[in-house]
Amino acid sequence: MIALDKDTFQNEVLEGEGYVLVDFWSESCEPCKAFMPSMIELADQYEANMKFCKLDTTKARRLAISQKILGLPTVALYKDGQKIEERTKDEVTKENIEEMIKKYL
């Protein structure tokens, strides 16, 4: 999984080709940290089909706001630089994220 920051987000996600899944999280977000092992499992399982990234929003607040990330955790799926779907807060479960991934594979 690629750890993004405000300098690499543009290149890796907005200019990326194909599918890119981004986990927007924060060190102070307990649900985010609890979900991280599931996200790593999904990345291991599906990384042949899409790129997996994570962005710590506390280090890139303006970027998170520009992507309309209004709550954490949020997992967003991009295709060719455009956000096509996202799950946020209570919707961020391993089952829901895997369902979102499978819909586009």
Sequence and secondary structure as in RCSB ss.txt:
>XXXX:A:sequence
MIALDKDTFQNEVLEGEGYVLVDFWSESCEPCKAFMPSMIELADQYEANMKFCKLDTTKARRLAISQKILGLPTV
ALYKDGQKIEERTKDEVTKENIEEMIKKYL
>XXXX:A:secstr
 EEE TTTHIIIIIT  SEEEEEEE TT HHHHHHHHHHHHHHHHHTTTSEEEEEEGGG HHHHHHTT  SSSEE
EEEETTEEEEEEEGGG  HHHHHHHHHHH 
